[in-house]
Amino acid sequence: MLSAFYSEGAVGVVNKGALTLDDAELKITIRKPVKELPIDTKRLVVKGLSDKTTRDGLQSYMEVVSGVEVLSIEFGQQGSAAVTFDKTYGKFS
């Protein structure tokens, strides 16, 4: 699952339809934040990754989809990862 806070960029990703990476369908959820926080325009969290997803595979995928170079990827638990870009992406760029 790819979680994104509501923005024009997030809506654009949702409108692309189903996204698949390493045989896992990425589900996108757009939601409003519980409280107003500054938007991190260089980082996002990806959830629902396959256990077959590699760092290189995710990096290449995110760079193609975003058009921005990935600086780092931090894998979490339950198929999640935090992706940090070298510059802002989407409507923030």
Backbone bond lengths (Angstrom), bond angles and torsions (degrees), N, CA, C in turn:
res aa  C-N    CA-C-N  psi(-1)  N-CA   C-N-CA  omega(-1)  CA-C   N-CA-C  phi
1 M - - - 1.442 - - 1.518 108.21 -
2 L 1.316 116.21 134.50 1.456 122.63 176.07 1.511 106.10 -104.45
3 S 1.315 117.20 115.03 1.457 121.10 179.82 1.514 108.86 -98.20
4 A 1.300 115.62 132.19 1.457 120.14 178.66 1.518 108.57 -140.88
5 F 1.310 115.54 143.02 1.444 118.73 173.28 1.519 107.50 -78.98
6 Y 1.311 115.83 153.00 1.452 121.11 -175.00 1.522 111.48 -56.32
7 S 1.304 116.11 125.80 1.457 123.37 173.80 1.515 106.91 -161.93
8 E 1.319 116.69 163.95 1.461 120.26 177.82 1.521 110.56 -60.35
9 G 1.331 117.31 -38.06 1.457 121.10 178.94 1.513 111.97 -62.65
10 A 1.334 116.34 -42.81 1.468 120.46 179.48 1.520 110.48 -64.82
11 V 1.325 117.09 -40.61 1.462 120.56 178.37 1.519 109.92 -62.74
12 G 1.333 117.22 -38.04 1.463 120.92 177.61 1.514 112.51 -61.64
13 V 1.331 116.77 -39.77 1.463 120.92 177.85 1.524 110.14 -65.87
14 V 1.339 117.32 -43.62 1.467 121.31 179.20 1.520 110.13 -60.79
15 N 1.310 117.31 -40.48 1.460 121.55 -177.90 1.531 113.06 -69.18
16 K 1.335 117.82 -15.14 1.464 120.72 177.00 1.526 111.11 -70.89
17 G 1.318 117.99 -17.09 1.455 121.10 -179.35 1.518 111.15 94.81
18 A 1.327 116.10 -157.86 1.461 121.55 -175.95 1.523 110.90 -66.96
19 L 1.330 115.70 136.51 1.463 122.44 174.86 1.520 107.30 -113.43
20 T 1.315 116.89 133.58 1.455 121.72 -178.56 1.515 109.27 -128.27
21 L 1.334 115.61 137.28 1.453 121.90 177.02 1.513 108.00 -140.84
22 D 1.331 117.96 122.45 1.465 123.68 179.82 1.523 112.04 51.81
23 D 1.324 116.44 48.37 1.467 124.16 177.25 1.520 113.67 66.23
24 A 1.316 118.51 11.09 1.468 121.56 176.50 1.522 107.77 -110.62
25 E 1.334 116.03 127.63 1.458 119.69 176.90 1.521 108.63 -80.72
26 L 1.336 115.80 123.85 1.457 120.33 178.93 1.522 108.06 -82.97
27 K 1.307 117.07 121.63 1.451 121.76 178.60 1.527 108.31 -95.12
28 I 1.309 115.85 134.01 1.460 120.75 -175.78 1.519 109.62 -107.82
29 T 1.303 115.76 129.74 1.454 122.12 176.85 1.519 107.99 -121.90
30 I 1.315 115.72 124.54 1.459 119.84 175.45 1.521 106.97 -107.10
31 R 1.304 114.90 130.24 1.456 118.47 -179.90 1.519 109.99 -147.01
32 K 1.297 114.44 157.01 1.461 120.23 176.62 1.521 107.71 -84.79
33 P 1.318 117.44 140.95 1.464 119.71 179.26 1.520 111.13 -66.35
34 V 1.340 114.71 150.04 1.457 120.52 179.59 1.528 109.86 -61.92
35 K 1.300 116.83 -43.07 1.456 120.22 175.59 1.518 108.45 -131.53
36 E 1.285 115.63 158.18 1.460 120.78 -177.50 1.529 110.55 -70.33
37 L 1.299 116.26 116.70 1.456 122.86 178.35 1.517 108.89 -123.47
38 P 1.303 117.73 153.23 1.468 118.13 174.94 1.535 109.41 -65.42
39 I 1.299 116.17 142.11 1.460 120.90 -178.80 1.525 108.90 -81.38
40 D 1.336 115.48 128.72 1.462 120.93 175.15 1.522 106.51 -84.76
41 T 1.305 117.02 106.72 1.458 121.60 -173.66 1.521 113.71 -85.91
42 K 1.331 116.81 4.06 1.464 120.72 179.51 1.526 112.75 -121.07
43 R 1.327 117.92 4.19 1.461 119.37 -173.69 1.519 110.50 -142.10
44 L 1.334 116.25 143.70 1.456 121.00 172.67 1.516 110.16 -146.44
45 V 1.333 115.84 164.12 1.459 122.46 179.98 1.522 108.33 -112.79
46 V 1.322 115.98 131.45 1.457 122.62 176.91 1.517 107.37 -111.19
47 K 1.342 116.68 130.91 1.461 121.35 178.44 1.519 109.58 -123.39
48 G 1.325 116.38 159.90 1.458 121.71 177.46 1.515 113.78 83.62
49 L 1.337 116.27 22.97 1.462 119.71 179.54 1.529 110.65 -72.39
50 S 1.307 115.36 149.03 1.459 121.54 175.18 1.524 109.60 -71.70
51 D 1.321 117.08 152.39 1.466 119.40 175.71 1.529 110.94 -69.97
52 K 1.354 117.31 -9.15 1.463 121.82 176.27 1.530 111.94 -87.14
53 T 1.332 117.93 -9.48 1.459 121.31 -177.03 1.524 110.70 -69.18
54 T 1.323 115.52 126.45 1.463 120.72 178.60 1.527 109.73 -99.49
55 R 1.311 115.49 162.39 1.469 120.75 176.86 1.536 109.87 -59.16
56 D 1.341 116.97 -46.66 1.469 120.44 -179.56 1.525 111.65 -63.35
57 G 1.329 116.55 -40.39 1.462 120.45 179.58 1.518 111.90 -64.54
58 L 1.342 116.43 -44.74 1.460 120.46 179.20 1.523 110.50 -66.42
59 Q 1.326 117.02 -40.95 1.465 120.80 179.31 1.525 110.53 -61.04
60 S 1.317 117.25 -48.37 1.463 120.63 179.82 1.528 110.77 -61.18
61 Y 1.317 116.68 -43.64 1.463 121.66 -179.18 1.530 110.58 -61.62
62 M 1.333 117.29 -48.48 1.458 120.93 -177.62 1.523 111.22 -65.85
63 E 1.326 118.11 -35.53 1.462 120.79 178.57 1.527 111.53 -67.74
64 V 1.334 116.53 -37.85 1.467 119.79 178.09 1.527 109.96 -69.09
65 V 1.315 117.87 -45.97 1.468 121.84 -177.16 1.525 111.35 -67.03
66 S 1.335 117.67 -41.24 1.469 121.15 -174.93 1.525 113.13 -89.99
67 G 1.336 116.90 -26.31 1.455 120.29 -174.03 1.523 113.09 75.28
68 V 1.333 116.69 14.97 1.463 122.63 -176.86 1.528 108.49 -127.65
69 E 1.338 117.12 144.76 1.463 121.70 179.62 1.529 110.85 -70.44
70 V 1.325 116.47 137.96 1.461 122.62 177.22 1.523 109.06 -88.72
71 L 1.337 115.95 128.52 1.471 120.94 177.47 1.516 111.78 -85.83
72 S 1.345 115.98 -44.05 1.465 118.49 -177.99 1.520 110.48 -153.77
73 I 1.326 113.88 157.18 1.462 122.39 174.76 1.515 106.88 -133.81
74 E 1.315 116.02 128.11 1.462 121.90 177.40 1.521 108.01 -117.82
75 F 1.341 116.83 111.44 1.452 120.49 179.71 1.520 109.77 -78.06
76 G 1.317 115.50 138.05 1.461 122.03 176.73 1.511 109.48 -109.64
77 Q 1.308 115.34 -155.62 1.459 120.65 179.71 1.522 110.09 -94.25
78 Q 1.310 115.83 160.67 1.460 124.10 174.57 1.525 113.00 55.70
79 G 1.335 116.46 46.15 1.453 121.25 173.78 1.516 115.02 67.89
80 S 1.318 116.97 39.39 1.461 119.66 178.79 1.526 110.18 -122.15
81 A 1.326 115.12 158.28 1.467 120.68 177.73 1.522 109.10 -153.77
82 A 1.327 115.98 144.96 1.460 122.33 172.37 1.526 106.89 -99.83
83 V 1.319 116.10 126.39 1.461 122.11 -178.02 1.524 108.23 -111.70
84 T 1.334 116.02 127.60 1.465 121.31 177.79 1.525 108.63 -114.08
85 F 1.329 115.63 127.58 1.460 122.30 -179.77 1.518 110.01 -96.52
86 D 1.342 116.57 159.83 1.466 119.94 -179.75 1.523 112.61 -78.16
87 K 1.313 117.58 -17.00 1.458 122.00 175.47 1.526 108.44 -151.18
88 T 1.310 115.73 172.82 1.466 119.19 -178.44 1.523 110.32 -62.52
89 Y 1.306 116.84 154.05 1.465 123.09 -177.91 1.511 109.51 -125.87
90 G 1.312 116.06 165.79 1.459 121.49 176.65 1.511 112.54 64.01
91 K 1.316 116.56 -140.74 1.466 120.88 -177.14 1.521 112.54 -68.52
92 F 1.342 117.34 -13.36 1.454 120.69 -178.37 1.526 112.13 -81.89
93 S 1.335 116.70 -13.01 1.471 119.04 -176.02 1.512 112.48 -82.99
